[in-house]
Amino acid sequence: MKKFLMTLLSLIMVVAMVASCAPSTPAKPTDPATTQAPDASEPGGEEPTEPAGKVYKVVNLVNGTLGDRSFFDSAEAGLAELAAAGRISYRTIEMGGDDEDQPKWLSTLYEVSESGEYDLIVCGTYQMPDYLNEVAAEYPDQKYLIYDSEGDGDNIVNINYKQNDMGYLVGVFAGAMTLETDLNNINDKSVVGFVGGIDSPVINDFLYGFLLGAQYANEDIKVDTRYVNSYVDPARAKELALSMINDNGCDIIWGVAGNSGNGAAEAALETGKAWFIGVDSDQELTLSKELAAITLTSGLKNIGNSIVWFFDELDAGREHYGENILLGIPEGGVGIVTDKNYATYATDEIKALVAEATEGIVNGSIEVPTAIGDTTGAAESLRDSLQP
């Protein structure tokens, strides 16, 4: 009996020693804005649960400030979604967007790269590639993601967007809406307008899809296309749009010209004869109350969705570093605003037509060509043929 008790005591001690040596399980991050996941050794709370895959450490560099209701806020929303799902922990650094802030963009890129703390450094917009290229070359083992622009390096993934797909949906909507003559500001002419920033392949990619989509919805459509030759000249855009409205009867104008495009919205409001369509972000949220009221919809670049898509790919073993990724409707990279004024003014038939076009692009029955890299001049030929 004594021998049996000694043996039992020995077994209990062995089990206790094994349990004390077992590793603790890391906890998921619970705060979307935390830089690091909580320490699993901290007492209290529920038993921690191990994430399904790696939890990446990310820093988001904003060459501006949050609250733009556009690209930066969209990127932040995507990262917050990933953090809430326990897939990343992240930190956002707002670097300021004024000219005097630009040296900080470079120094901050160097600082976070030198730290070696992050699995991924995220930045975006056309102002960042030169800074990113310099730093990425100095830190070849660091990984970077840039959205809506393109860097140069095997350690950079470039995420851009199929603006031709977006343009197609906007064109379908505009081509159909210009037939709704019972709506205020819509006349009996099938003429819509496009105000572009610069006559360039990227802007003409928006345009090409827009022209084809408008034709899909309205075989009699005419499209008055003009270029500002600047992204920061709303006065010139307003002048062009006034001519389009007063001379050619444009009743819907899509502004694809950065800040210049807002001048087209001002022309539509001032004349009381036209509607405006925004681009890249939901411009009903960014324009003044008066201009938002005459903005029917906006074509969207969904930055946040694209960042989630990238981590989906990463977790599936597809890294894409050194590539320029183009995301369209199937990946959620681009789309069109379908609430607010769209929901109010578009008929059920028009909503169904836009949904049909969306599904066609997703299932491949509609293939929207691109103006980028096209040497045939097809986009320019179609543009010229549809001028009123």
Secondary structure, DSSP 4 states (H G I P E B T S, - for coil): -HHHHHHHHHHHHHHHHHHHHSPPPPPPP--TT-SSPPPTTS-SSSPP---SS--EEEEEEESS-S--SSHHHHHHHHHHHHHHTTSEEEEEEE---SGGGHHHHHHHHHHHHHHT--SEEEEESTTSHHHHHHHHHH-TTS-EEEESS---STTEEEEEE-HHHHHHHHHHHHHHHTT-TTSTT--SS-EEEEEESSSSHHHHHHHHHHHHHHHHH-TT-EEEEEE-S-SS-HHHHHHHHHHHHHHH---EEEEESGGGHHHHHHHHHHHTS-EEEEEES-TTTTS-HHHHHTEEEEEEE-HHHHHHHHHHHHHTT---TT-EEEE-TTTTSEEE--STHHHHHS-HHHHHHHHHHHHHHHHTSS----STT--S-HHHHHHHHT--
